[in-house]
Amino acid sequence: MPSSPKRTGRTTPVRSAPVAPAAVQIDLFPERPSVERLDPRANVGPRTGVEDLVRVRLRAVEAPHLVFHDRHGWYCEAHGATCPAVAVARAEDPPA
């Protein structure tokens, strides 16, 4: 006759310690992002479907992000739609 599995002695579930929220780095002297609107026809081509092309530099020491607005929506060339540069470019978009 098979025996029942052995118990470990602990009958209550283990509770982990509460997790603290992640620390956020705060800039003491925040820089304003540099936003430069580019001509999509001159940079992409005359037959492009790109409506807006924006070069965003979040900090002076970082490489610029190219943000496109076309039939797919707003997105950064390197990082996609979730890039912080997309939010900056959309905020600078003039009303249509």
KOLKOL-92412 format. One line per field, with one value per residue (C-alpha): residue number from 0; z, y, x; residue in one letter. Coordinates in steps of 0.2 Angstrom, whole numbers, padded with zeros to 4 digits, m for minus. Layout:
i: c(NUM_...)
pz: c(Z_...)
py: c(Y_...)
px: c(X_...)
aa: c(a_...)
This chain:
i: c(0_1_2_3_4_5_6_7_8_9_10_11_12_13_14_15_16_17_18_19_20_21_22_23_24_25_26_27_28_29_30_31_32_33_34_35_36_37_38_39_40_41_42_43_44_45_46_47_48_49_50_51_52_53_54_55_56_57_58_59_60_61_62_63_64_65_66_67_68_69_70_71_72_73_74_75_76_77_78_79_80_81_82_83_84_85_86_87_88_89_90_91_92_93_94_95)
pz: c(0000_m0005_0009_0009_0005_0020_0027_0029_0045_0039_0036_0033_0017_0017_0016_0008_0014_0006_m0009_m0009_m0025_m0036_m0033_m0047_m0051_m0051_m0061_m0050_m0066_m0079_m0097_m0109_m0124_m0140_m0153_m0172_m0185_m0201_m0219_m0222_m0241_m0241_m0228_m0232_m0250_m0261_m0261_m0243_m0232_m0217_m0211_m0198_m0194_m0178_m0171_m0152_m0141_m0123_m0116_m0124_m0121_m0129_m0147_m0155_m0158_m0175_m0172_m0187_m0188_m0202_m0205_m0191_m0179_m0169_m0166_m0163_m0177_m0164_m0149_m0156_m0149_m0130_m0132_m0121_m0136_m0144_m0130_m0132_m0151_m0149_m0137_m0149_m0163_m0170_m0170_m0187)
py: c(0000_0017_0029_0047_0061_0068_0085_0098_0104_0121_0122_0141_0149_0160_0178_0189_0206_0221_0228_0246_0256_0258_0274_0287_0298_0317_0329_0344_0355_0347_0352_0356_0344_0351_0349_0352_0350_0343_0342_0324_0326_0332_0319_0304_0306_0315_0300_0297_0295_0303_0318_0324_0321_0328_0326_0326_0327_0324_0329_0338_0323_0310_0305_0313_0302_0303_0303_0299_0302_0292_0280_0269_0283_0291_0281_0283_0276_0266_0263_0262_0270_0269_0280_0296_0306_0302_0311_0326_0327_0325_0339_0350_0346_0361_0359_0355)
px: c(0000_0008_0011_0005_0017_0026_0022_0035_0028_0023_0004_0002_0007_0023_0019_0032_0037_0028_0037_0042_0039_0053_0064_0063_0078_0073_0082_0088_0090_0078_0082_0068_0068_0073_0060_0063_0050_0057_0049_0044_0044_0062_0069_0059_0054_0041_0029_0029_0014_0022_0012_0024_0042_0049_0067_0067_0082_0076_0093_0108_0120_0108_0106_0090_0074_0065_0047_0035_0016_0008_m0006_0001_0000_0014_0030_0049_0060_0071_0059_0042_0026_0030_0046_0045_0050_0033_0024_0035_0032_0013_0013_0022_0010_0001_m0018_m0025)
aa: c(m_p_s_s_p_k_r_t_g_r_t_t_p_v_r_s_a_p_v_a_p_a_a_v_q_i_d_l_f_p_e_r_p_s_v_e_r_l_d_p_r_a_n_v_g_p_r_t_g_v_e_d_l_v_r_v_r_l_r_a_v_e_a_p_h_l_v_f_h_d_r_h_g_w_y_c_e_a_h_g_a_t_c_p_a_v_a_v_a_r_a_e_d_p_p_a)
